[in-house]
Amino acid sequence: MAESGRWRLRVWPDSLLGRITLVMALGVVSAQLVGSALWARQQRAIEHSEVLWTSRQLARNAADTIRHFSSMPAAQRQHLIAQFQPIGGSHFFIHFNRALVPLTPVRDTPWTDTVAELVRQDLRSYLDAAQMPQVAFALPQTLHVFEDAPQAGESAPTGHAATPMPRPSPAPMLVIQYELESGHWLYLACAMAMANAYFLGHADPFGSSRITWQLVTLLIVLLPTLLLLRGLIRPLDRIASAAKAFGSASTPEPIAETGTAELRRTAHAFNEMLARIQGYLVDRERLFIGISHSLKTPIMRLKLRTELLDDDALRAEFHEDLDDLDAMVQSALQSLRDTDIYENLIAVRLDTLLARLVKRPIYPDASISFSSLAIQVQGKPLALERAFGNLLDNAVLYGQRVQVRLSRLGQLAQVEIRDFGPGIPAASMAAAFEPHMRLNHGKTSHQAGTGLGLGIARNIVQAHGGEIRLHNHAEAGLVVTVLLPAMPAPCD
């Protein structure tokens, strides 16, 4: 099943242009095959009717000739044949023999057996004779016409009169032998009359000429279609590129509303959606900033009022609650600032950025090993620095010992950050990116955290078209894998 699925994927194109092209090509070829089959069937029917008509005409003429020679004395027959010499060579050959001349019949050619049988039955019907005429096709180069001369190419023996043989032809000759009376056999060979019968059977739907014409027709149909499809699909590609850029660029440009009416409506709807989402983002930022600034003043007033409390324990509890509230406001603002960093996309040396981060003075007691390749990505340097800084902070805080490795995985840059801490339980792995989600180990070892580092890092990585994954190492600790689209190396 897997092999058949892979075969279907190889045969069935992934792109819209490829699928439409394949379907159209199959449709045109199928129509051509059906048309060719119908044409061949019609041609064979025409050939069959022509063969029947020619065979009956030939049998009728041959019967008239036999009756004519039967009605005259034997002495006059040779004299009459001699008179036919000026005209006989272009159509027929007539001769009298004393015995039946053996022939080498033609085999495996279209219609020869059918024509011979039709002529034989019609002759017997026209002549109303008891004996069956001898009818067969034979090739001129192997044809015997005299009982005492080996082949047709030799001259007639002395005392024999015969019409000249027709010109040599690749078509076989229809030979009719009929015994007029004992010892007198009429030998009649027709060359040109049945030439078409030999060449029948050329209504081949798979002949070279028809295949050539079908290929030309296929190209004539497909080439304009491909040009039209490319013009229709190009606006869709622009919409897809704009949608992808919208996930990473802070101010994406609207797309041109060109093409067919359907494509213009799609582009217009996309531009309207883009404008609405950008408006929502601006409103969200203003809302967050306004709420946080509005909350700072009452929090500060409450802290001042708690100083007037005489109960020290109650005052400490108020201070603790207000500090938590202030930390939540600050973390919300920090999350907004860290996610929405307004920068231009540039080429960023990822190895240089990571090397600078692992040497920051805020990790004096941590053991961090770093190995890398020279890899560039297209991104926002401050945003990437914030994302990898959060991941390194978590690794150092919860694992102390950290391994960082930068490598290339196909067309992707792969950053693996492994700590040697307790890791994350499998049941909590999916929730690790949720805002303010902190595990028990993090709460006890790092009480000042807000639980936003992983979520901010994932948002930044996804905005760069990348992916972030978590898994526990087989020996110990957590491995965070970041995949980002890599720029081609200079040697690529």
Stockholm file with secondary structure:
# STOCKHOLM 1.0

chainA/1-492         MAESGRWRLRVWPDSLLGRITLVMALGVVSAQLVGSALWARQQRAIEHSEVLWTSRQLARNAADTIRHFSSMPAAQRQHLIAQFQPIGGSHFFIHFNRALVPLTPVRDTPWTDTVAELVRQDLRSYLDAAQMPQVAFALPQTLHVFEDAPQAGESAPTGHAATPMPRPSPAPMLVIQYELESGHWLYLACAMAMANAYFLGHADPFGSSRITWQLVTLLIVLLPTLLLLRGLIRPLDRIASAAKAFGSASTPEPIAETGTAELRRTAHAFNEMLARIQGYLVDRERLFIGISHSLKTPIMRLKLRTELLDDDALRAEFHEDLDDLDAMVQSALQSLRDTDIYENLIAVRLDTLLARLVKRPIYPDASISFSSLAIQVQGKPLALERAFGNLLDNAVLYGQRVQVRLSRLGQLAQVEIRDFGPGIPAASMAAAFEPHMRLNHGKTSHQAGTGLGLGIARNIVQAHGGEIRLHNHAEAGLVVTVLLPAMPAPCD
#=GR chainA/1-492 SS CHHHHHHHHHHSCSSHHHHHHHHHHHHHHHHHHHHHHHHHHHHHHHHHHHHHHHHHHHHHHHHHHHHHHHTSCHHHHHHHHHHTHHHHTTTEEEEEESSCCCCCCCCSCTTHHHHHHHHHHHHHHHHTCSSCCEEEEECGGGCCCBTTBSSTTSCCCTTCCCCCCCCCCSSCEEEEEEEEETTEEEEEEESSTTHHHHHCCCCCTTCHHHHHHHHHHHHHHHHHHHHHHHHHHHHHHHHHHHHHHHTTCSSCCCCCCCSSHHHHHHHHHHHHHHHHHHHHHHHHHHHHHHHHHHHHHHHHHHHHHHTTCSCHHHHHHHHHHHHHHHHHHHHHHHHHHHHCCCCCCEEEEHHHHHHHHHTCTTCSSCEEEEECCCCEEEECHHHHHHHHHHHHHHHHHHHSEEEEEEEEETTEEEEEEEECSCCCCGGGSGGGGSTTCCCHHHHHHCTTCCSCHHHHHHHHHHHTTCEEEEEECSSSSEEEEEEEEBCCCTTC
#=GC SS_cons         CHHHHHHHHHHSCSSHHHHHHHHHHHHHHHHHHHHHHHHHHHHHHHHHHHHHHHHHHHHHHHHHHHHHHHTSCHHHHHHHHHHTHHHHTTTEEEEEESSCCCCCCCCSCTTHHHHHHHHHHHHHHHHTCSSCCEEEEECGGGCCCBTTBSSTTSCCCTTCCCCCCCCCCSSCEEEEEEEEETTEEEEEEESSTTHHHHHCCCCCTTCHHHHHHHHHHHHHHHHHHHHHHHHHHHHHHHHHHHHHHHTTCSSCCCCCCCSSHHHHHHHHHHHHHHHHHHHHHHHHHHHHHHHHHHHHHHHHHHHHHHTTCSCHHHHHHHHHHHHHHHHHHHHHHHHHHHHCCCCCCEEEEHHHHHHHHHTCTTCSSCEEEEECCCCEEEECHHHHHHHHHHHHHHHHHHHSEEEEEEEEETTEEEEEEEECSCCCCGGGSGGGGSTTCCCHHHHHHCTTCCSCHHHHHHHHHHHTTCEEEEEECSSSSEEEEEEEEBCCCTTC
//
